[in-house]
Amino acid sequence: MDEEIIQGVMDVPTDD
């Protein structure tokens, strides 16, 4: 995955 996507997930972790 791209770092941008990783940062987005890390920035807003979803506890689904």
N, C-alpha and C positions, 0 to 999 in steps of 0.2 A: 504493500500500500504506500501511497505517497505521504511524505511527512505532513503535508497540509491536512490530509484526512486524519492522520494519527493525532495531530494537535487538536483538531476539532473534537475528536472522540475524547481525548484526555481533558479538554477544556469543559466539556459537558458530558460526563459519564452517565449513561442511562442504566438505572437499576431495574430493568424490566423483568 
